[in-house]
Amino acid sequence: MDERDDTINHMHGDHLALDLAVTIRHDGHDGVADDLAQPAGLTAWVLGHAEDLRRHGFPAVPFTADEASRAAVAEVRTALRALFARAVLPGPPSSADTGRLPDPAAALERLNAAAARVPVHYRLAWPQDGAPAAGHHPAGEHPRAELLAAALARAGIAFLAGPDRARLRACPAPRCVRYFVQSHPRQEWCKPSCGNRARVARHHARQRAREALG
């Protein structure tokens, strides 16, 4: 299982904004990978999150990303990661974000502007053979890139204004660049393998310290 699959398995379905943020991830070597660097990556990500996106006002199926939608989503993601860095204070942000993001005020303006591009109304759907469900629906016709960016911005606003913001953390494991929501107060890492890697790194650091002392 690669880093991408492992991330997906550890995310919650109602954490759409967090799922977007962690498309920036450790590449398994010494760098950072971007799952949305190409439109094809965004296409796969959107189709994998179709139900969550629908609830936020984006009809994700059918969908094929182009460069305009990829750029619009990347802009929302940058704003989200800047605001995640603010949310985890006084702890450090993800190492992928240090010195690379807009200031929180600019990020907040960017996120709100993306959400405002597409007015929505809240509507109830009740199919004959199913349960009622409520969701956001766009008012009027808009380019798909704007619809997608607005849906993700709304998801980010809901997350940052909700109770899970207080449990948001940046994983401190070596080379990890993820944010995660603590499932319990003692959770330190985004996933068990990060905890194992951190413990190994601490062990080696103690060994080096002992050897240096002779």
Backbone hydrogen bonds, N-H to C=O, Kabsch-Sander energy under -0.5 kcal/mol:
donor,donor_aa,acceptor,acceptor_aa,energy
6,D,2,D,-2.2
7,T,3,E,-2.0
8,I,4,R,-2.1
9,N,5,D,-2.1
10,H,6,D,-0.8
10,H,7,T,-1.0
11,M,8,I,-1.3
15,H,12,H,-1.8
19,D,15,H,-2.6
20,L,16,L,-2.1
21,A,17,A,-2.3
22,V,18,L,-2.0
23,T,20,L,-1.7
24,I,21,A,-1.3
25,R,23,T,-0.6
25,R,33,A,-2.4
27,D,31,G,-2.0
33,A,25,R,-3.6
35,D,23,T,-2.8
35,D,33,A,-0.5
37,A,34,D,-1.5
41,G,38,Q,-0.9
42,L,38,Q,-1.4
43,T,39,P,-2.6
44,A,40,A,-2.1
45,W,41,G,-2.1
46,V,42,L,-2.9
47,L,43,T,-2.3
48,G,44,A,-1.7
49,H,45,W,-0.8
49,H,46,V,-1.1
50,A,47,L,-0.9
53,L,49,H,-2.5
54,R,50,A,-2.2
55,R,51,E,-1.6
56,H,52,D,-0.9
56,H,53,L,-0.6
57,G,54,R,-1.5
58,F,53,L,-2.4
60,A,58,F,-1.3
70,R,66,D,-2.2
71,A,67,E,-2.6
72,A,68,A,-2.1
73,V,69,S,-2.3
74,A,70,R,-2.4
75,E,71,A,-1.8
76,V,72,A,-1.7
77,R,73,V,-2.7
78,T,74,A,-2.3
79,A,75,E,-1.9
80,L,76,V,-2.6
81,R,77,R,-2.7
82,A,78,T,-1.9
83,L,79,A,-2.0
84,F,80,L,-2.6
85,A,81,R,-2.1
86,R,82,A,-1.3
87,A,83,L,-2.2
88,V,84,F,-1.8
89,L,86,R,-1.1
91,G,88,V,-2.2
95,S,176,C,-0.5
97,D,94,S,-1.9
98,T,94,S,-0.8
100,R,97,D,-2.1
101,L,97,D,-0.6
107,A,103,D,-2.4
108,L,104,P,-2.7
109,E,105,A,-2.0
110,R,106,A,-2.2
111,L,107,A,-2.5
112,N,108,L,-2.4
113,A,109,E,-2.2
114,A,110,R,-2.1
115,A,111,L,-2.0
116,A,112,N,-1.8
117,R,113,A,-0.8
117,R,114,A,-0.6
118,V,115,A,-0.8
121,H,137,H,-2.5
123,R,121,H,-0.5
123,R,135,G,-2.8
125,A,133,A,-3.2
130,G,127,P,-1.6
133,A,125,A,-3.0
135,G,123,R,-2.0
136,H,55,R,-1.8
137,H,121,H,-2.6
139,A,119,P,-3.2
140,G,138,P,-0.6
147,L,143,P,-2.2
148,L,144,R,-2.6
149,A,145,A,-2.4
150,A,146,E,-2.5
151,A,147,L,-2.1
152,L,148,L,-2.3
153,A,149,A,-2.3
154,R,150,A,-2.4
155,A,151,A,-2.1
156,G,152,L,-2.2
157,I,153,A,-2.5
158,A,154,R,-2.5
159,F,155,A,-2.1
160,L,156,G,-2.7
161,A,157,I,-2.0
162,G,159,F,-1.1
165,R,159,F,-0.5
165,R,162,G,-1.1
166,A,163,P,-0.9
167,R,164,D,-1.3
168,L,165,R,-1.4
169,R,180,F,-2.9
171,C,169,R,-0.5
171,C,178,R,-2.5
176,C,173,A,-1.6
180,F,169,R,-2.6
182,Q,167,R,-2.7
182,Q,180,F,-0.5
187,Q,184,H,-2.0
194,C,191,K,-0.9
195,G,191,K,-1.3
196,N,192,P,-2.4
197,R,193,S,-2.2
198,A,194,C,-2.3
199,R,195,G,-2.3
200,V,196,N,-2.2
201,A,197,R,-2.3
202,R,198,A,-2.3
203,H,199,R,-2.3
204,H,200,V,-2.4
205,A,201,A,-2.1
206,R,202,R,-2.4
207,Q,203,H,-2.3
208,R,204,H,-2.5
209,A,205,A,-2.1
210,R,206,R,-2.4
211,E,207,Q,-2.5
212,A,208,R,-2.3
213,L,209,A,-1.4
214,G,210,R,-0.5
214,G,211,E,-0.8
